[in-house]
């Protein structure tokens, strides 16, 4: 038996009940006129009435079922909304983290560049002061120890080792060294040697002049003697 809880279903059931009651009344009236209904007819009428009118417990069960379905759909919608919100939050957090990392890297790079620039300025300033006070008596010849002593005073302790590493490989501290094939000359093997005239007319015979020119060249081109040494190690020239 199919239970009905809709307005239309209830109306049909009510009409059926009324019709059935009418039939029963009609039968009773007929009985008064000599047409008594049989027991079978009365039973059938009662069965029809009971079948067409939904039981109260069945209606409540159907209503509860619909309520459960609505609650389930609402819970599913809430779960989907929470999932979408969580996914959006994770995505935003990832984007924020990436932006923060990029900003930190950019700031670190800028700070490093500023430090290198400051270091170059300090090296150039030190070299300038050294050149101003590095006046050495002219001699007809200089020993390696004397040339190295000049370099320590002109270059300064912070960059001397790098400067020394280059000079040792380029000329072996021989201020008259000449490359027969290229014509490079002096401690730092300037090519051509006449470039060193910008530091002094005595560039051929004065190691101090050669050291000053070499230091200025390394500072201008590589930022410092250590910058020049880094390049030299990678390329075997500077």
For each residue, the residues with C-beta under 8 A, 3 or more apart:
1: 51
2:
3: 54 55 58 59 62
4: 9 10 12 13 54
5: 9 10 54 59 62 63
6: 9 10
7: 10 11
8: 11 12
9: 4 5 6 12 13 54
10: 4 5 6 7 13 14 54
11: 7 8 14 15
12: 4 8 9 15 16 52
13: 4 9 10 16 17 52 53 54
14: 10 11 17 18 53
15: 11 12 18 19
16: 12 13 19 20 48 49 52 53
17: 13 14 20 21 49 52 53
18: 14 15 21 22
19: 15 16 22 23
20: 16 17 23 24 45 48 49 52
21: 17 18 24 25 49
22: 18 19 25 26
23: 19 20 26 27 45
24: 20 21 27 28 42 45
25: 21 22 28 29
26: 22 23 29 30
27: 23 24 30 31 35 37 41 42 45
28: 24 25 31 32 37
29: 25 26 32 33
30: 26 27 33 34 35 36 37
31: 27 28 34 35 36 37
32: 28 29
33: 29 30
34: 30 31
35: 27 30 31
36: 30 31
37: 27 28 30 31 41 42
38: 41 42
39: 42 43
40: 43 44
41: 27 37 38 44 45
42: 24 27 37 38 39 45 46
43: 39 40 46 47
44: 40 41 47 48
45: 20 23 24 27 41 42 48 49
46: 42 43 49 50
47: 43 44 50 51
48: 16 20 44 45 51 52
49: 16 17 20 21 45 46 52 53
50: 46 47 53
51: 1 47 48
52: 12 13 16 17 20 48 49
53: 13 14 16 17 49 50
54: 3 4 5 9 10 13 58 59
55: 3 58 59
56: 59 60
57: 60 61
58: 3 54 55 61 62
59: 3 5 54 55 56 62 63
60: 56 57 63 64
61: 57 58 64 65
62: 3 5 58 59 65 66
63: 5 59 60 66 67
64: 60 61 67 68
65: 61 62 68 69
66: 62 63 69 70
67: 63 64 70 71
68: 64 65 71 72
69: 65 66 72 73
70: 66 67 73 74
71: 67 68 74 75
72: 68 69 75 76
73: 69 70 76 77
74: 70 71 77 78
75: 71 72 78 79
76: 72 73 79 80
77: 73 74 80 81
78: 74 75 81 82
79: 75 76 82 83
80: 76 77 83 84
81: 77 78 84 85
82: 78 79 85 86
83: 79 80 86 87
84: 80 81 87 88
85: 81 82 88 89
86: 82 83 89 90
87: 83 84 90 91
88: 84 85 91 92
89: 85 86 92 93
90: 86 87 93 94
91: 87 88 94 95
92: 88 89 95 96
93: 89 90 96 97
94: 90 91 97 98
95: 91 92 98 99
96: 92 93 99 100
97: 93 94 100 101
98: 94 95 101 102
99: 95 96 102 103
100: 96 97 103 104
101: 97 98 104 105
102: 98 99 105 106
103: 99 100 106 107
104: 100 101 107 108
105: 101 102 108 109
106: 102 103 109 110
107: 103 104 110 111
108: 104 105 111 112
109: 105 106 112 113
110: 106 107 113 114
111: 107 108 114 115
112: 108 109 115 116
113: 109 110 116 117
114: 110 111 117 118
115: 111 112 118 119
116: 112 113 119 120 223
117: 113 114 120 121
118: 114 115 121 122
119: 115 116 122 123 223 224
120: 116 117 123 124 219 223 224
121: 117 118 124 125
122: 118 119 125 126
123: 119 120 126 127 158 159 219 223 224 225
124: 120 121 127 128 219
125: 121 122 128 129
126: 122 123 129 130 156 158
127: 123 124 130 131 154 155 156 215 216 219
128: 124 125 131 132
129: 125 126 132 133
130: 126 127 133 134 153 154 155 156
131: 127 128 134 154 212 215
132: 128 129
133: 129 130
134: 130 131 150 153 154 208 212
135:
136: 150 206 208
137:
138: 202 206
139: 142
140:
141:
142: 139 146 147 150 175 207
143: 146 147
144: 147 148 173 174
145: 148 149
146: 142 143 149 150 207
147: 142 143 144 150 151 173 175 187 207 211
148: 144 145 151 152 164 173
149: 145 146 152 153
150: 134 136 142 146 147 153 154 207 208 211
151: 147 148 154 155 160 163 164 167 211
152: 148 149 155 156 157 160
153: 130 134 149 150
154: 127 130 131 134 150 151 208 211 212 215
155: 127 130 151 152 159 160 163 211 215 225
156: 126 127 130 152 159 160
157: 152 160
158: 123 126
159: 123 155 156 162 163 224 225 226
160: 151 152 155 156 157 163 164 225
161: 164 165
162: 159 165 166 224 225 226 228 229
163: 151 155 159 160 166 167 214 215 218 225 229
164: 148 151 160 161 167 168
165: 161 162 168 169 229 232
166: 162 163 169 170 188 218 225 228 229 232 238
167: 151 163 164 170 171 173 187 188 214
168: 164 165 172 173
169: 165 166 232
170: 166 167 177 187 188 189
171: 167 174 175 177 186 187 188 189
172: 168 177
173: 144 147 148 167 168 187
174: 144 171 177 187
175: 142 147 171 186 187 205 206 207 210
176: 186 204 205
177: 170 171 172 174 185 186 187 189
178: 183 184 185 193
179: 182 183 184 185 189 191
180:
181:
182: 179 191
183: 178 179 191 192 193
184: 178 179 189 190 191 192 193
185: 177 178 179 189 190 191 192 193 196 204
186: 171 175 176 177 189 190 193 196 203 204 207 210 214
187: 147 167 170 171 173 174 175 177 207 210 211 214
188: 166 167 170 171 210 211 213 214 217
189: 170 171 177 179 184 185 186
190: 184 185 186 193 195 196 210 213 214 217
191: 179 182 183 184 185 195
192: 183 184 185 195
193: 178 183 184 185 186 190 196 203 204
194: 197 203
195: 190 191 192 198 213
196: 185 186 190 193 199 200 203 209 210 213
197: 194 200 201 203
198: 195 213
199: 196 203 209 210 212 213 216
200: 196 197 203 206 209 212 213
201: 197
202: 138 205 206 209
203: 186 193 194 196 197 199 200 206 209 210 213
204: 176 185 186 193
205: 175 176 202
206: 136 138 175 200 202 203 209 210
207: 142 146 147 150 175 186 187 210 211
208: 134 136 150 154 211 212
209: 196 199 200 202 203 206 212 213
210: 175 186 187 188 190 196 199 203 206 207 213 214
211: 147 150 151 154 155 187 188 207 208 214 215
212: 131 134 154 199 200 208 209 215 216
213: 188 190 195 196 198 199 200 203 209 210 216 217
214: 163 167 186 187 188 190 210 211 217 218
215: 127 131 154 155 163 211 212 218 219 225
216: 127 199 212 213 219 220
217: 188 190 213 214 220 221
218: 163 166 214 215 221 222 224 225 227 228 238
219: 120 123 124 127 215 216 222 223 224 225
220: 216 217
221: 217 218 228 238
222: 218 219 225 227 228 230 231 238
223: 116 119 120 123 219 227
224: 119 120 123 159 162 218 219 227 228
225: 123 155 159 160 162 163 166 215 218 219 222 228 229
226: 159 162 229 230
227: 218 222 223 224 230 231
228: 162 166 218 221 222 224 225 231 232 238
229: 162 163 165 166 225 226 232 233 238
230: 222 226 227 233 234
231: 222 227 228 234 235 238
232: 165 166 169 228 229 235 236 237 238
233: 229 230 236
234: 230 231
235: 231 232 238
236: 232 233
237: 232
238: 166 218 221 222 228 229 231 232 235
